[in-house]
Amino acid sequence: MKQTNHPTASKIKMSIPKIFIIAIVIITSNKLVAQTTRSVSFDVSASFLQIKDKYNYGLAHHGGNFSFGLVKEKRTGDKIISWKSNLAVGAIYNKGIGINLHLSPLQYSQSYKVNIGNIHSSFVGGYVASHFFYQLYPELKNGQMFWLSSQEIGVLFSFDVPVKNRTFSLQFSNSLLSLHSRPKLGTEEYFYSIKFKDFIKNPFTNFYLGTVNSNTHTSFTIHTSLANKSNVAYRVNYFRVANPGYKYLNHEIILQLQMRSHGKK
């Protein structure tokens, strides 16, 4: 009796290497298609701010800041990673002129693209940030240094809104947990001698834990691109410490100048 070969077995044997190759292509296709874009930008901004501090007689001070910052961003597929740092210096006024200083050496965020209804290009993620605020009032409290430091973690949400031929990007963030430092009330000295080391030492004393109910930092930003690949933005930052009472509200106009941008697969 003549034996016949079974074509089914040979097809299976022949298809195994093909399946293996197809699997590799599928697994690596995202990496091959996803493009990584890196950019470095320099921020210049002017702002109007209001500060109300219970320690300083509860007075509301008004003034302005000039700020300079550096922004590094990395986009890979559906993920955005951002690093920021900035320094702001300004003057405030109420019953005398005061000096305001805001240093933020690190703001790191990471967000991922999500699909939310008809919202275009929406991202959800989290951030960690470090903020140091200093206020000096030579004509009040005998020149005592006031400060607020905030080491915080929080959430952020951003999305794009197309309007005719332009796209506006909106971002909202809010702190969830933070470590705060504030001065302690004590006997006022006749004159305070402030040294450089006080700017470094003071913000790392008197730490206490803050939550959304007691201490919070809320930020809202809207920005759009200009013809020369730069961005212009409006940002509101609000810091609130419940006890002792402290409020910091800052309205900011930002010009973001792109220094370097490149992408690769």
FENJO-V794573 format. One record per residue. RES is the residue in three letters. PHI is phi in radians with two decimals (none if undefined). BURIAL is I if it has 16 or more other C-alpha atoms within 10 Angstrom, else O. Layout:
BEGIN
res	phi	burial
RES	PHI	BURIAL
RES	PHI	BURIAL
END
This chain:
BEGIN
res	phi	burial
MET	none	O
LYS	-1.41	O
GLN	-1.51	O
THR	-2.00	O
ASN	-1.34	O
HIS	-1.66	O
PRO	-1.13	O
THR	-1.10	O
ALA	-1.10	O
SER	-1.15	O
LYS	-1.13	O
ILE	-1.13	O
LYS	-1.13	O
MET	-1.23	O
SER	-1.47	O
ILE	-1.06	O
PRO	-1.11	O
LYS	-1.15	O
ILE	-1.08	O
PHE	-1.08	O
ILE	-1.14	O
ILE	-1.09	O
ALA	-1.09	O
ILE	-1.11	O
VAL	-1.08	O
ILE	-1.13	O
ILE	-1.15	O
THR	-1.59	O
SER	-1.08	O
ASN	-1.09	O
LYS	-1.22	O
LEU	-1.28	O
VAL	-1.43	O
ALA	-1.09	O
GLN	-1.83	O
THR	-1.71	I
THR	-2.02	I
ARG	-2.05	I
SER	-2.49	I
VAL	-2.24	I
SER	-2.27	I
PHE	-2.01	I
ASP	-1.75	I
VAL	-2.24	I
SER	-2.55	I
ALA	-2.24	I
SER	-2.54	I
PHE	-1.97	I
LEU	-2.28	I
GLN	-2.31	I
ILE	-2.25	I
LYS	-2.25	I
ASP	-2.18	I
LYS	-1.09	O
TYR	-1.13	I
ASN	-1.79	O
TYR	1.11	O
GLY	1.21	O
LEU	-1.32	O
ALA	-1.70	I
HIS	-1.83	I
HIS	-2.15	I
GLY	-3.13	I
GLY	-2.43	I
ASN	-2.22	I
PHE	-2.05	I
SER	-2.24	I
PHE	-2.34	I
GLY	-2.65	I
LEU	-2.18	I
VAL	-2.23	I
LYS	-2.09	I
GLU	-2.35	I
LYS	-2.29	I
ARG	-2.04	I
THR	-2.32	I
GLY	1.02	O
ASP	-1.78	O
LYS	-2.23	I
ILE	-2.18	I
ILE	-2.07	I
SER	-2.36	I
TRP	-2.14	I
LYS	-2.40	I
SER	-2.66	I
ASN	-2.73	I
LEU	-2.34	I
ALA	-2.17	I
VAL	-2.31	I
GLY	-2.83	I
ALA	-2.21	I
ILE	-2.30	I
TYR	-2.47	I
ASN	-3.12	O
LYS	0.98	O
GLY	2.15	O
ILE	-1.55	I
GLY	-2.10	I
ILE	-2.01	I
ASN	-2.11	I
LEU	-2.38	I
HIS	-2.26	I
LEU	-2.06	I
SER	-2.23	I
PRO	-1.25	I
LEU	-2.60	O
GLN	-2.35	I
TYR	-2.04	I
SER	-2.39	I
GLN	-2.49	I
SER	-2.40	I
TYR	-2.24	I
LYS	-1.27	I
VAL	-2.32	I
ASN	-1.80	O
ILE	-2.18	O
GLY	0.94	O
ASN	-1.68	O
ILE	-1.23	O
HIS	-1.55	O
SER	0.87	O
SER	-1.66	I
PHE	-2.28	I
VAL	-2.26	I
GLY	-2.92	I
GLY	-2.42	I
TYR	-2.62	I
VAL	-2.22	I
ALA	-2.65	I
SER	-2.24	I
HIS	-2.24	I
PHE	-2.29	I
PHE	-2.00	I
TYR	-2.30	I
GLN	-2.30	I
LEU	-2.18	I
TYR	-2.19	I
PRO	-1.01	I
GLU	-1.72	O
LEU	-2.28	O
LYS	0.97	I
ASN	1.01	O
GLY	1.41	I
GLN	-1.11	I
MET	-1.47	I
PHE	-1.92	I
TRP	-2.58	I
LEU	-2.48	I
SER	-2.05	I
SER	-2.41	I
GLN	-1.88	I
GLU	-2.33	I
ILE	-2.23	I
GLY	-2.82	I
VAL	-2.04	I
LEU	-2.49	I
PHE	-2.50	I
SER	-2.44	I
PHE	-2.76	I
ASP	-1.82	I
VAL	-2.18	O
PRO	-1.33	O
VAL	-2.28	O
LYS	0.98	O
ASN	-1.71	O
ARG	-2.27	O
THR	-2.04	O
PHE	-1.84	O
SER	-1.81	I
LEU	-2.02	I
GLN	-2.37	I
PHE	-2.21	I
SER	-2.44	I
ASN	-2.64	I
SER	-1.27	I
LEU	-1.92	I
LEU	-2.54	I
SER	-2.68	I
LEU	-1.88	I
HIS	-1.98	I
SER	-2.31	I
ARG	-2.43	I
PRO	-1.13	I
LYS	-1.76	O
LEU	-1.24	O
GLY	-2.71	O
THR	-1.21	O
GLU	-1.26	O
GLU	-1.54	O
TYR	-1.15	O
PHE	-2.66	O
TYR	-1.66	O
SER	-1.72	O
ILE	-1.74	O
LYS	-1.98	O
PHE	-1.05	O
LYS	-1.14	O
ASP	-1.15	O
PHE	-1.16	O
ILE	-1.56	O
LYS	-1.37	O
ASN	-1.01	I
PRO	-1.17	I
PHE	-1.93	I
THR	-2.10	O
ASN	0.99	O
PHE	-1.22	O
TYR	-2.60	O
LEU	-1.46	O
GLY	-2.12	I
THR	-2.09	O
VAL	-1.05	I
ASN	-1.27	O
SER	-1.72	O
ASN	-2.32	I
THR	-2.58	I
HIS	-2.25	I
THR	-2.05	I
SER	-2.40	I
PHE	-2.33	I
THR	-2.33	I
ILE	-2.28	I
HIS	-2.52	I
THR	-2.54	I
SER	-1.51	O
LEU	-1.76	O
ALA	-1.14	O
ASN	-1.64	O
LYS	1.19	O
SER	-1.68	I
ASN	-2.11	I
VAL	-2.14	I
ALA	-2.51	I
TYR	-2.11	I
ARG	-2.35	I
VAL	-2.04	I
ASN	-2.07	I
TYR	-2.30	I
PHE	-1.93	I
ARG	-2.41	I
VAL	-2.07	I
ALA	-1.25	O
ASN	-2.51	O
PRO	-1.32	O
GLY	-1.03	O
TYR	-2.61	I
LYS	-2.33	I
TYR	-2.36	I
LEU	-2.12	I
ASN	-2.31	I
HIS	-1.83	I
GLU	-2.30	I
ILE	-1.88	I
ILE	-2.10	I
LEU	-1.98	I
GLN	-1.83	I
LEU	-1.76	I
GLN	-1.36	I
MET	-1.61	O
ARG	-2.69	O
SER	-2.64	O
HIS	-2.67	O
GLY	-2.32	O
LYS	-2.63	O
LYS	-1.68	O
END
